[in-house]
Amino acid sequence: MKKIEAIIQPFKMDEVKDALMGIGIEGITISEVRGHGRQKGHKEVYRGQEYNVDLLPKVKMEMVVTAERSDEVVKVLTGAARTGKIGDGKIFVYEVAEAIRIRNGDRGDLAL
């Protein structure tokens, strides 16, 4: 099993979610987060005062999938989230040792 974590632009969330649901990925956790990568934020002017905005709003999507589907999920995520501009985000893929459904004790792929 693989855990896929994607940090994306907030305005792409619905498009990415719909693309994932289109390939049958239903178990997704979505969080609103703040951060920056290489772009290191930007400057804004408010009431004549300049401010450095270095923690930009992002959306973090997390899902656990079978190892066989991880490449497909990453491809769909990348395609749906890409704008081609700086700040599109990142995708991280982790190994998952075990998954357990609390309701009935299913383990492994059955728990997904």
DSSP file (Angstrom, degrees, kcal/mol; ACC not computed):
  #  RESIDUE AA STRUCTURE BP1 BP2  ACC     N-H-->O    O-->H-N    N-H-->O    O-->H-N    TCO  KAPPA ALPHA  PHI   PSI    X-CA   Y-CA   Z-CA
    1    1 A M              0   0    0      0, 0.0    95,-2.1     0, 0.0     2,-0.4   0.000 360.0 360.0 360.0 151.0    0.0    0.0    0.0
    2    2 A K  E     -AB  65  95A   0     63,-2.8    63,-2.7    93,-0.2     2,-0.6  -0.978 360.0-144.6-129.5 140.4    1.1    3.6   -0.7
    3    3 A K  E     -AB  64  94A   0     91,-2.6    91,-2.9    -2,-0.4     2,-0.5  -0.922  18.6-161.6-100.4 126.2    0.1    6.8    1.0
    4    4 A I  E     -AB  63  93A   0     59,-3.2    59,-1.9    -2,-0.6     2,-0.5  -0.942   7.1-173.8-112.3 125.5    0.0    9.7   -1.6
    5    5 A E  E     -AB  62  92A   0     87,-2.9    87,-3.2    -2,-0.5     2,-0.4  -0.979   3.0-172.5-121.4 123.6    0.2   13.2   -0.2
    6    6 A A  E     -AB  61  91A   0     55,-2.9    55,-2.9    -2,-0.5     2,-0.6  -0.970  13.7-160.3-122.3 130.4   -0.3   16.1   -2.6
    7    7 A I  E     +AB  60  90A   0     83,-2.9    83,-1.4    -2,-0.4     2,-0.2  -0.949  32.9 163.2-105.7 116.3    0.1   19.8   -1.8
    8    8 A I  E     -AB  59  89A   0     51,-2.9    51,-2.5    -2,-0.6    81,-0.2  -0.766  44.3 -80.1-131.6 171.6   -1.7   21.8   -4.5
    9    9 A Q    >   -     0   0    0     79,-0.6     3,-1.6    72,-0.3     4,-0.3  -0.521  41.3-126.1 -69.8 138.8   -3.2   25.2   -5.3
   10   10 A P  G >  S+     0   0    0      0, 0.0     3,-1.4     0, 0.0     4,-0.3   0.845 107.0  59.0 -58.1 -35.6   -6.6   25.8   -3.6
   11   11 A F  G 3  S+     0   0    0      1,-0.3     4,-0.3     2,-0.1     3,-0.1   0.620 102.5  55.2 -72.9  -9.5   -8.4   26.7   -6.8
   12   12 A K  G <> S+     0   0    0     -3,-1.6     4,-2.6     1,-0.1    -1,-0.3   0.466  80.1  96.2 -95.6  -4.0   -7.4   23.3   -8.3
   13   13 A M  H <> S+     0   0    0     -3,-1.4     4,-2.9    -4,-0.3     5,-0.2   0.910  83.9  45.0 -56.6 -50.7   -9.0   21.2   -5.5
   14   14 A D  H  > S+     0   0    0     -4,-0.3     4,-2.6     1,-0.2    -1,-0.2   0.900 114.1  49.9 -63.2 -40.6  -12.4   20.5   -7.1
   15   15 A E  H  > S+     0   0    0     -4,-0.3     4,-2.0     2,-0.2    -1,-0.2   0.916 114.2  44.5 -63.5 -43.6  -10.8   19.6  -10.4
   16   16 A V  H  X S+     0   0    0     -4,-2.6     4,-2.4     2,-0.2    -2,-0.2   0.924 113.3  50.7 -67.0 -44.6   -8.3   17.2   -8.7
   17   17 A K  H  X S+     0   0    0     -4,-2.9     4,-2.5    -5,-0.2    -2,-0.2   0.917 111.6  47.7 -59.8 -44.8  -11.0   15.7   -6.5
   18   18 A D  H  X S+     0   0    0     -4,-2.6     4,-1.9    -5,-0.2    -1,-0.2   0.887 110.8  51.6 -63.9 -39.5  -13.3   15.1   -9.5
   19   19 A A  H  X S+     0   0    0     -4,-2.0     4,-0.7     2,-0.2    -2,-0.2   0.901 111.5  47.2 -64.3 -40.9  -10.4   13.5  -11.5
   20   20 A L  H ><>S+     0   0    0     -4,-2.4     5,-2.5     1,-0.2     3,-0.9   0.912 111.8  49.2 -67.5 -42.4   -9.6   11.1   -8.6
   21   21 A M  H ><5S+     0   0    0     -4,-2.5     3,-1.4     1,-0.2    -1,-0.2   0.837 102.9  64.1 -64.7 -31.0  -13.2   10.2   -8.2
   22   22 A G  H 3<5S+     0   0    0     -4,-1.9    -1,-0.2     1,-0.3    -2,-0.2   0.750 105.8  43.3 -63.6 -25.2  -13.3    9.6  -11.9
   23   23 A I  T <<5S-     0   0    0     -3,-0.9    -1,-0.3    -4,-0.7    -2,-0.2   0.259 127.9 -96.7-104.0  11.1  -10.8    6.7  -11.5
   24   24 A G  T < 5S+     0   0    0     -3,-1.4     2,-0.8     1,-0.3    -3,-0.2   0.625  75.8 141.2  90.6  13.9  -12.5    5.3   -8.4
   25   25 A I      < +     0   0    0     -5,-2.5    -1,-0.3     1,-0.2    -2,-0.1  -0.815  11.7 155.2 -90.3 112.3  -10.5    6.9   -5.7
   26   26 A E        +     0   0    0     -2,-0.8     2,-1.1     1,-0.1    -1,-0.2   0.708  45.8  81.9-111.3 -27.2  -13.0    7.8   -3.0
   27   27 A G        +     0   0    0     85,-0.2    37,-0.4    37,-0.1     2,-0.4  -0.693  58.4 149.5 -87.8  96.9  -11.1    7.8    0.3
   28   28 A I        -     0   0    0     -2,-1.1     2,-0.5    35,-0.1    35,-0.2  -0.988  34.1-155.9-131.4 136.2   -9.5   11.3    0.4
   29   29 A T  E     -C   62   0A   0     33,-2.8    33,-2.7    -2,-0.4     2,-0.4  -0.958  16.2-166.1-108.9 128.8   -8.6   13.5    3.3
   30   30 A I  E     +C   61   0A   0     -2,-0.5     2,-0.4    31,-0.2    31,-0.2  -0.958   8.2 178.1-121.4 130.7   -8.3   17.2    2.5
   31   31 A S  E     -C   60   0A   0     29,-2.6    29,-3.1    -2,-0.4     2,-0.6  -0.973  28.9-128.0-129.5 143.9   -6.8   19.9    4.7
   32   32 A E  E     +C   59   0A   0     -2,-0.4     2,-0.2    27,-0.2    27,-0.2  -0.824  42.6 169.2 -87.4 125.0   -6.2   23.6    4.2
   33   33 A V  E     -C   58   0A   0     25,-2.4    25,-3.1    -2,-0.6     2,-0.4  -0.783  26.7-138.1-130.2 172.3   -2.6   24.3    4.9
   34   34 A R  E     +C   57   0A   0     -2,-0.2     2,-0.3    23,-0.2    21,-0.1  -0.985  41.7 107.7-132.9 144.4   -0.1   27.2    4.5
   35   35 A G  E     -C   56   0A   0     21,-2.1    21,-2.2    -2,-0.4     2,-0.3  -0.986  42.6-123.1 175.5-172.8    3.5   27.1    3.3
   36   36 A H        -     0   0    0     -2,-0.3     2,-0.1    19,-0.2    18,-0.0  -0.988  10.1-168.9-154.5 157.1    5.9   27.9    0.6
   37   37 A G  S >  S-     0   0    0     -2,-0.3     3,-1.0     4,-0.0    -1,-0.0   0.063  71.3 -31.8-114.6-132.1    8.5   26.3   -1.6
   38   38 A R  T 3  S+     0   0    0      1,-0.2    48,-0.0     2,-0.1    -2,-0.0   0.778 129.0  67.6 -63.8 -27.5   11.1   27.8   -3.8
   39   39 A Q  T 3  S-     0   0    0      1,-0.1    -1,-0.2     3,-0.0    47,-0.0   0.777  84.2-157.4 -68.1 -24.7    8.8   30.8   -4.6
   40   40 A K    <   -     0   0    0     -3,-1.0    -2,-0.1    14,-0.1    -1,-0.1   0.768  46.1 -81.4  53.9  32.4    9.1   32.0   -0.9
   41   41 A G        -     0   0    0     13,-0.1     2,-0.3    -6,-0.1    13,-0.3  -0.305  52.7-101.7  80.7-161.5    5.9   34.0   -1.1
   42   42 A H  E     -D   53   0B   0     11,-2.3    11,-3.4    -2,-0.1     2,-0.4  -0.942  24.4 -99.3-155.8 171.9    5.4   37.5   -2.4
   43   43 A K  E     -D   52   0B   0     -2,-0.3     2,-0.3     9,-0.2     9,-0.2  -0.823  32.8-174.1-103.0 141.6    5.0   41.1   -1.4
   44   44 A E  E     -D   51   0B   0      7,-2.8     7,-3.7    -2,-0.4     2,-0.5  -0.948  18.2-136.2-130.1 153.6    1.6   42.9   -1.1
   45   45 A V  E     +D   50   0B   0     -2,-0.3     2,-0.4     5,-0.2     5,-0.2  -0.949  22.2 177.6-112.2 127.3    0.7   46.5   -0.4
   46   46 A Y  E >  S-D   49   0B   0      3,-2.9     3,-1.8    -2,-0.5    -2,-0.0  -0.979  72.7 -17.7-132.1 118.8   -2.1   47.2    2.0
   47   47 A R  T 3  S-     0   0    0     -2,-0.4    -1,-0.1     1,-0.3     3,-0.1   0.879 128.1 -52.5  52.2  43.3   -3.0   50.8    2.9
   48   48 A G  T 3  S+     0   0    0      1,-0.2     2,-0.4     0, 0.0    -1,-0.3   0.407 116.4 112.6  80.0  -2.8    0.3   52.0    1.6
   49   49 A Q  E <   -D   46   0B   0     -3,-1.8    -3,-2.9     2,-0.0     2,-0.4  -0.876  63.1-133.6-105.9 134.1    2.4   49.6    3.7
   50   50 A E  E     -D   45   0B   0     -2,-0.4     2,-0.4    -5,-0.2    -5,-0.2  -0.728  23.8-171.0 -89.2 132.0    4.3   46.8    2.1
   51   51 A Y  E     -D   44   0B   0     -7,-3.7    -7,-2.8    -2,-0.4     2,-0.7  -0.946  21.6-133.7-123.1 143.0    4.0   43.3    3.6
   52   52 A N  E     -D   43   0B   0     -2,-0.4     2,-0.9    -9,-0.2    -9,-0.2  -0.868  16.9-162.5 -94.7 114.8    5.9   40.1    2.8
   53   53 A V  E     +D   42   0B   0    -11,-3.4   -11,-2.3    -2,-0.7     3,-0.1  -0.835  24.8 157.6 -98.3  99.0    3.4   37.2    2.5
   54   54 A D        +     0   0    0     -2,-0.9     2,-0.7   -13,-0.3    -1,-0.2   0.572  56.1  64.8-105.6  -9.8    5.6   34.2    2.9
   55   55 A L  S    S-     0   0    0    -15,-0.1   -19,-0.2   -21,-0.1    -1,-0.2  -0.896  73.2-166.1-114.1 101.8    3.1   31.5    3.9
   56   56 A L  E     - C   0  35A   0    -21,-2.2   -21,-2.1    -2,-0.7     2,-0.2  -0.574  26.6-102.4 -89.8 146.8    0.7   31.0    1.0
   57   57 A P  E     + C   0  34A   0      0, 0.0     2,-0.3     0, 0.0   -23,-0.2  -0.489  50.0 164.7 -69.6 134.4   -2.6   29.1    1.2
   58   58 A K  E     - C   0  33A   0    -25,-3.1   -25,-2.4    -2,-0.2     2,-0.4  -0.863  32.5-124.2-137.9 170.7   -2.4   25.5   -0.2
   59   59 A V  E     -AC   8  32A   0    -51,-2.5   -51,-2.9    -2,-0.3     2,-0.5  -0.986  16.3-153.6-121.4 133.0   -4.5   22.4    0.0
   60   60 A K  E     -AC   7  31A   0    -29,-3.1   -29,-2.6    -2,-0.4     2,-0.5  -0.932   9.8-168.9-108.0 124.4   -3.1   19.1    1.2
   61   61 A M  E     -AC   6  30A   0    -55,-2.9   -55,-2.9    -2,-0.5     2,-0.4  -0.942   5.1-173.3-112.5 131.2   -4.8   15.9   -0.2
   62   62 A E  E     +AC   5  29A   0    -33,-2.7   -33,-2.8    -2,-0.5     2,-0.3  -0.974  10.6 159.8-126.6 139.2   -4.0   12.6    1.4
   63   63 A M  E     -A    4   0A   0    -59,-1.9   -59,-3.2    -2,-0.4     2,-0.5  -0.987  29.1-140.6-152.9 150.3   -5.0    9.1    0.3
   64   64 A V  E     +A    3   0A   0    -37,-0.4     2,-0.3    -2,-0.3   -61,-0.2  -0.970  30.9 169.8-114.0 128.6   -3.9    5.5    0.7
   65   65 A V  E     -A    2   0A   0    -63,-2.7   -63,-2.8    -2,-0.5     5,-0.1  -0.835  40.9 -83.9-131.3 166.1   -4.1    3.2   -2.3
   66   66 A T    >>  -     0   0    0     -2,-0.3     3,-1.1   -65,-0.2     4,-0.7  -0.389  43.5-114.0 -66.7 153.0   -3.0   -0.2   -3.3
   67   67 A A  G >4 S+     0   0    0      1,-0.3     3,-0.7     2,-0.2     4,-0.5   0.836 115.3  59.9 -58.9 -33.8    0.6   -0.3   -4.6
   68   68 A E  G 34 S+     0   0    0      1,-0.2     4,-0.3     2,-0.1    -1,-0.3   0.792 108.2  43.6 -66.3 -28.3   -0.6   -1.3   -8.1
   69   69 A R  G <> S+     0   0    0     -3,-1.1     4,-2.4     1,-0.2    -1,-0.2   0.526  86.8  92.2 -94.8  -6.7   -2.7    1.9   -8.4
   70   70 A S  H <X S+     0   0    0     -4,-0.7     4,-2.5    -3,-0.7     5,-0.2   0.886  85.9  48.7 -61.8 -42.0   -0.1    4.4   -7.1
   71   71 A D  H  > S+     0   0    0     -4,-0.5     4,-2.2     1,-0.2    -1,-0.2   0.909 112.4  49.5 -64.1 -40.6    1.4    5.3  -10.5
   72   72 A E  H  > S+     0   0    0     -4,-0.3     4,-2.3     2,-0.2    -2,-0.2   0.917 111.8  48.5 -62.3 -44.1   -2.1    5.8  -12.0
   73   73 A V  H  X S+     0   0    0     -4,-2.4     4,-2.9     1,-0.2    -2,-0.2   0.916 111.2  49.7 -64.1 -44.1   -3.1    8.1   -9.1
   74   74 A V  H  X S+     0   0    0     -4,-2.5     4,-2.7     1,-0.2    -1,-0.2   0.900 110.7  50.5 -62.2 -40.7    0.1   10.1   -9.3
   75   75 A K  H  X S+     0   0    0     -4,-2.2     4,-2.2     2,-0.2    -2,-0.2   0.918 113.4  44.6 -63.4 -44.2   -0.4   10.6  -13.1
   76   76 A V  H  X S+     0   0    0     -4,-2.3     4,-2.4     2,-0.2     5,-0.2   0.915 114.0  50.1 -66.8 -43.7   -4.0   11.8  -12.6
   77   77 A L  H  X S+     0   0    0     -4,-2.9     4,-2.3     1,-0.2     5,-0.2   0.940 112.0  47.8 -58.3 -48.8   -3.1   14.1   -9.7
   78   78 A T  H  X S+     0   0    0     -4,-2.7     4,-1.5     1,-0.2    -2,-0.2   0.921 113.3  47.6 -60.0 -46.3   -0.3   15.6  -11.7
   79   79 A G  H  < S+     0   0    0     -4,-2.2    -1,-0.2     1,-0.2    -2,-0.2   0.890 115.9  43.0 -63.9 -40.9   -2.4   16.2  -14.8
   80   80 A A  H  < S+     0   0    0     -4,-2.4    -1,-0.2     1,-0.2    -2,-0.2   0.808 118.0  43.7 -77.8 -29.6   -5.3   17.7  -12.9
   81   81 A A  H  < S+     0   0    0     -4,-2.3   -72,-0.3    -5,-0.2     2,-0.2   0.655  88.2 106.5 -90.9 -16.1   -3.2   19.9  -10.6
   82   82 A R     <  +     0   0    0     -4,-1.5   -74,-0.0    -5,-0.2    -4,-0.0  -0.446  25.7 159.9 -74.6 131.6   -0.8   21.3  -13.2
   83   83 A T        -     0   0    0      2,-0.3    -1,-0.2    -2,-0.2     3,-0.1   0.497  54.1-121.1-113.5 -18.3   -1.0   24.9  -14.4
   84   84 A G  S    S+     0   0    0      1,-0.4     2,-0.3     0, 0.0    -2,-0.1   0.467  77.6 108.7  89.1   2.8    2.5   25.1  -15.6
   85   85 A K  S >  S-     0   0    0      1,-0.1     3,-1.0     0, 0.0    -1,-0.4  -0.720  81.6 -82.6-110.6 161.4    3.3   28.0  -13.3
   86   86 A I  T 3  S+     0   0    0     -2,-0.3    -1,-0.1     1,-0.2     0, 0.0  -0.324 112.1  38.6 -59.7 140.7    5.5   28.2  -10.2
   87   87 A G  T 3   +     0   0    0      2,-0.1    -1,-0.2    -3,-0.0     3,-0.1   0.566  66.3 134.3  95.0  10.2    3.7   27.1   -7.1
   88   88 A D    <   -     0   0    0     -3,-1.0   -79,-0.6     1,-0.2     2,-0.3   0.825  62.8-129.1 -62.0 -30.6    1.8   24.2   -8.6
   89   89 A G  E     -B    8   0A   0    -81,-0.2     2,-0.3   -83,-0.0    -1,-0.2  -0.743  15.9 -80.7 121.3-166.1    2.8   22.0   -5.6
   90   90 A K  E     -B    7   0A   0    -83,-1.4   -83,-2.9    -2,-0.3     2,-0.4  -0.951  18.8-145.6-141.2 156.7    4.4   18.7   -4.8
   91   91 A I  E     -B    6   0A   0     -2,-0.3     2,-0.4   -85,-0.2   -85,-0.2  -0.997  14.8-167.8-125.1 132.7    3.4   15.0   -4.5
   92   92 A F  E     -B    5   0A   0    -87,-3.2   -87,-2.9    -2,-0.4     2,-0.5  -0.956   4.1-159.4-119.8 139.7    4.9   12.7   -2.0
   93   93 A V  E     -B    4   0A   0     -2,-0.4     2,-0.3   -89,-0.2   -89,-0.2  -0.981  13.0-177.8-122.9 126.3    4.5    8.9   -2.0
   94   94 A Y  E     -B    3   0A   0    -91,-2.9   -91,-2.6    -2,-0.5     2,-0.3  -0.869  29.1-113.3-121.1 152.6    5.1    6.8    1.2
   95   95 A E  E     -B    2   0A   0     -2,-0.3     2,-0.5   -93,-0.2   -93,-0.2  -0.656  27.3-150.2 -78.1 140.4    5.1    3.1    2.0
   96   96 A V        -     0   0    0    -95,-2.1     3,-0.1    -2,-0.3   -32,-0.0  -0.972   7.8-165.0-115.5 123.1    2.2    2.1    4.3
   97   97 A A        -     0   0    0     -2,-0.5     2,-0.3     1,-0.2    -1,-0.1   0.873  69.1  -4.3 -74.7 -38.3    3.0   -0.9    6.5
   98   98 A E        -     0   0    0     10,-0.1     2,-0.4     9,-0.0    -1,-0.2  -0.996  50.7-162.5-157.8 147.6   -0.6   -1.6    7.6
   99   99 A A        -     0   0    0     -2,-0.3     9,-1.8    -3,-0.1     2,-0.4  -0.999  12.7-172.6-132.5 136.8   -4.2   -0.4    7.3
  100  100 A I  B     -E  107   0C   0     -2,-0.4     2,-0.6     7,-0.2     7,-0.2  -0.991  20.6-138.2-133.6 125.8   -7.0   -1.4    9.7
  101  101 A R     >  -     0   0    0      5,-2.7     4,-2.3    -2,-0.4     5,-0.2  -0.742  13.8-152.7 -81.3 122.1  -10.7   -0.6    9.4
  102  102 A I  T  4 S+     0   0    0     -2,-0.6    -1,-0.2     1,-0.2     9,-0.0   0.880  85.8  62.9 -64.5 -40.3  -11.8    0.2   12.9
  103  103 A R  T  4 S+     0   0    0      1,-0.2    -1,-0.2    -3,-0.1    -2,-0.0   0.891 128.4   0.2 -55.9 -46.5  -15.5   -0.8   12.3
  104  104 A N  T  4 S-     0   0    0     -3,-0.2    -1,-0.2     2,-0.1    -2,-0.2   0.400  96.2-108.0-130.8   2.6  -14.8   -4.5   11.5
  105  105 A G     <  +     0   0    0     -4,-2.3    -3,-0.1     1,-0.2     6,-0.1   0.552  54.4 165.2  83.9   6.4  -11.1   -5.1   11.8
  106  106 A D        -     0   0    0     -5,-0.2    -5,-2.7     4,-0.1     2,-0.3  -0.284  20.8-155.7 -54.8 144.0  -10.4   -5.6    8.1
  107  107 A R  B >   -E  100   0C   0     -7,-0.2     3,-1.1    -9,-0.0    -7,-0.2  -0.872  42.0  -5.1-126.1 157.7   -6.7   -5.3    7.4
  108  108 A G  G >  S-     0   0    0     -9,-1.8     3,-1.4    -2,-0.3     4,-0.5  -0.323 126.6  -7.5  67.8-142.6   -4.5   -4.5    4.4
  109  109 A D  G >  S+     0   0    0      1,-0.3     3,-1.1     2,-0.2    -1,-0.2   0.790 130.9  64.5 -60.1 -29.4   -6.1   -3.8    1.0
  110  110 A L  G <  S+     0   0    0     -3,-1.1    -1,-0.3     1,-0.2    -2,-0.2   0.813  95.7  59.2 -63.5 -28.9   -9.5   -4.9    2.4
  111  111 A A  G <         0   0    0     -3,-1.4    -1,-0.2     1,-0.3    -2,-0.2   0.673 360.0 360.0 -74.7 -16.7   -9.4   -1.9    4.8
  112  112 A L    <         0   0    0     -3,-1.1    -1,-0.3    -4,-0.5   -85,-0.2   0.487 360.0 360.0 -79.5 360.0   -9.1    0.5    1.9
